[in-house]
Amino acid sequence: MSAITNHHEDLVFGLDIGTRSIVGTVGYRDKNKFNVVAMSVKFHESRSMIDGQIHDIVQVSKTISEVKEELEAKLEGVKLSEVCIAAAGRVLRTEVGRGEFSFNESTKINQEHIHSIDLIGIEDAHDKLRKELEDEDETTKFYCVGYTVIKYYLNDIEISNLEGHKGSHIAADVLATFLPEEVVTSLYSAVEMAGLYVANLTLEPIAAINVAIPERYRMLNIALIDIGAGTSDICITNDGSIIGYGMIPSAGDELTEILVKKYLIDFDTAEMLKTVDPAKKQISYKDIMGIAHKITPAEIMQNLEEAKAQIAGKIAEKIIELNGGETVSAAFVVGGGGKLEGFIKLLSEGLSLPEERVALRGAEVMNDINFEVENFKKDALYVTPIGICLSYYDSKNNFIFAIVNGERVKLYNNDKLTVFDAALAYGLTNEDLFPKRGADVTFKINGKTRIVRGTQGEAAVIQKNGEDAGMNTHIEADDVISITPSTVGEDAHPVISSLPEYDGKLTFTVNGDQAEYPKFAVVGNLPVLESYEIKDGDRIEMQSFYTVRQLLTYMDISGVDSVQVNHQDATLDTKIFNNFTVDFTYGDRMITTDETVPEETEDVRETEETPAIVKPEKKPEVSSPPSPAAEEKKADDEKADTATDLTIILNKKPLTLTGKPEYRFVDIFDFFDFDLTTVQGKHLVTDVDGHKADYTELLSEGAVVDIFWEK
């Protein structure tokens, strides 16, 4: 066991969770060889999995625990905590996505660049799938469980490996594979219930191809078929790349069920009959009634011929479909189902290939696999379990979990996850994450457009693992995130007295007494006082005078005999400006401002030219000071009246902000049409002068701002 001791920290644990059995493999990679140091196989005690899908999570988890414990016993003290798994291609969906990136100048390409365009391609494929699902009215969530790059491009020229080359534009065509949420979730649940953490998730045909078809063979148009108990998984190679994945829900169990019904036996007995050595003359079994029977292997196979031919035909049809309507050059078969007598011949006929072009792959594809275990020999059964371990070296940690407001959410891990990603996965909307202003009021004052904005809401309160955090804070597996949603600010409620144009009161001397009178404005054709609340769309004209009619109306005086303005005879439409003198007479005597003249037959009447003033229900005291709220609103709008323009560089283009005395980062969205409601990348960049911006950060003239979705 010295190899285990020397490579303790390098050991990789892979689980092939199959329909009939679970195979556990532990090993390590040394240079170009993978060394298997421990293996364990356990069969399900009941039909807890059907067609590659877990039906009884508790029972599957129990079997996983047994495999884990047996492996740990063989490894002498090594505790297994992380595991690599693979999903069967049940309800599998694939899409080809395009990932590309342009540099400002010719740049030497490194692995980070390559990884980035791979991820962009995956996201593009995912976007295409989401669109298809919407068109199909399908609400199931699909997760990417594996991908392969079909082609890389350097400056639009196809190339096999980008690393080390220099260029200004790189691209990748990425074949991404997706499975429904319930398939992925059930696998994770069963594994975690057994006390294990998923280090890597891949797809079974991807795992199998890592062993069965080396890179040097992938220039050829080859099909790989992994025939298990519940599913037959397929992948196609050509021109050095994997060009397609597929699956049919027919495999070994379908044949076993035929024998169950034919011979009235249990499932395990039927499995024994199905896999009997063809060289035996006879085999004995008992049916469920306890009656003993004898049968020849030839008779058993004869009962399976029709079903075998149907499965082989379905596999051949799927291969031709995935290969663009044409047969492949050759086909390799792995898995226990391919071992059935006559199956390879049936498949070759379905593919219209010579029988020598369809082969069962086993020990001959394991030249780079070194078995350091007893009682196990190189076999086609172990291609997928070992391939699962090898997949760990290509891509790790496809998914992580985080806790958001007490609920666990699953995230596709691109090593750049932020609180924002977790919040979206939890289901928070853009309105929950970013503060919103209350409703604005837009109106015209003396012919000029004015906007009084609602107040800014409170930003979302975020904590990660008990400490304050922001939307761009990086997160890792099992982080605990608390998000108190943002709020919407109060709507704007401007009144006439809050306008800068409302600059005080008018002073008139009326019948010898000097007094102050509130200025008023005309909204439409209707005069209003300082307490009038401005509505959206109002057209306001501020007036610096009263007419005699309006003054009489305001003072509740009617039936006067004569009026003089500045000691000159006046009419009801004569205008009275600040510091003017007005004298009224009634019954040949002058009245004071404290008196109210009784109603007479000749009332002061409203005309279209000089409409009567609209008064509050209770006559305000002439000399009362403005309310504190009005003073505050007036001060705010006086500040707004000192607005200056501010020009920033947004995404390398100038943008001028107008209408305010100062500007904060969040104000940019009033001038920049940017969709925050739809996630268009893995990370939202919000930078000012090279650092991550706070949403309330003040902007300065010429600030360099970047706002975009990072792919």
Order of alpha helices (4+ residues) and beta strands (2+ residues): alpha-beta-beta-beta-beta-beta-alpha-beta-beta-alpha-beta-beta-beta-alpha-beta-alpha-beta-beta-beta-alpha-alpha-beta-beta-alpha-beta-alpha-beta-beta-alpha-beta-beta-alpha-alpha-beta-beta-beta-beta-beta-beta-beta-beta-beta-beta-beta-alpha-beta-beta-beta-beta-beta-alpha-beta-beta-beta-beta-beta
